[in-house]
C-alpha cells in the first residue's frame, strides 16, 4: 500500500519524493556513521524497498512485486543523493521467490564498487562486502548494541556468539576486553572479522568456526567461562507459526550461555524474529535462567536504531529486541 489518500497519484515524482524524504530523515546519524539504512520499506512508505548506505555506495533491495516496477525510479532517486557514487542491487532475498520474482544483483547506477567498502562508525572502521555479504553486507541494525558493547567490555573476557564479521568482537577488543572469542558457523564471516580487527588495530582473539549449539556445549564441558557473552543469532522464526519451535532454540542457547557466565557477568541476548514479541522473548530467557539456576537482572534493553523506525500504525516493522542482563 503506497497511500491511503485516494487523491494522491502514485507516479515517479511520488516515489522519488518518498525516497528523498526517507534519506533526509537519516541526516541526524551523520555525526555517528557514514552508513545507515536510508529506506526501510513500509516504515518509510515504500513497501518492498530497502536501501542501505555504506559510505559512497547504496545497496538497494526490491522485495515485492508491487515495488518491482519502480526499480529505476528508486535507483535514480538514490543516485541523486549528495555523495552517492554507486547504487548496487541485492535483490536476492527469499521474499522475491514467494512473489514470483527472479533474483537480481549487480550495479544499477555508477561504477562497480571496490571489493571491500570501508565504513566508519563512532571511530571504528569495518569492511563491508556489498556483493556477497549477509543481508546487504553489514548489520546496521545493531548500531546501538555496538555502542553498548564499547561501554561494558573493559576488563572482561568476552564471548561473541554468532559473531558474523566480528563487529562486536573488534569493539570489545578495542575497548579493553581482556580476551575475545568469536563464534560463527561461517568461515568467510570469521575471515571478515580478521580483516576488521586489522582495520581497527585490535587483536582478533580466538575464533571458533562451528554450530553454536554444539560449540557452546563444548565450551561448557571444558569449564570455560566469560564475563560478557553476546548472543545474536539469526532469525529462528520466519513466520508466527514457527514461534514455538524458535522459542525452544532461543531457550537452549540462552540456557547454554547463562551457564558460561561468571558471577557478575553480563549477557547481551537478542532476537531478530519479528514473529516473537519482546514479552515472549523475555519469558523464554527467564525460563532459561531458571533452568540454569542463575539469578539474572535486566539492566538494560536494546532495540532497533532510528534508521529502522517503527510507525505506530505499522508495529510489524518492529523485529529486533535485546536484553542486557547481569548475573548474580
Ligand atoms: N552479531 C553480528 C550479526 C549476527 S548475524 C553483527 O553484529 O554483525 C547471525 C550470524 O549467525 C551469521 O553470521 C551466521 O553465519 C551465524 N550463524 C547462523 N547459524 C549459526 C549456527 N547454528 N551456529 C553458529 N553461527 C550461526
Boltz pocket constraint, residues with backbone or C-beta under 6 A from the ligand:
constraints:
  - pocket:
      binder: B
      contacts: [[A, 134], [A, 138], [A, 139], [A, 142], [A, 161], [A, 162], [A, 163], [A, 164], [A, 165], [A, 166], [A, 167], [A, 168], [A, 183], [A, 184], [A, 185], [A, 186], [A, 189], [A, 210], [A, 211], [A, 212], [A, 213], [A, 232], [A, 233], [A, 234]]
      max_distance: 6.0
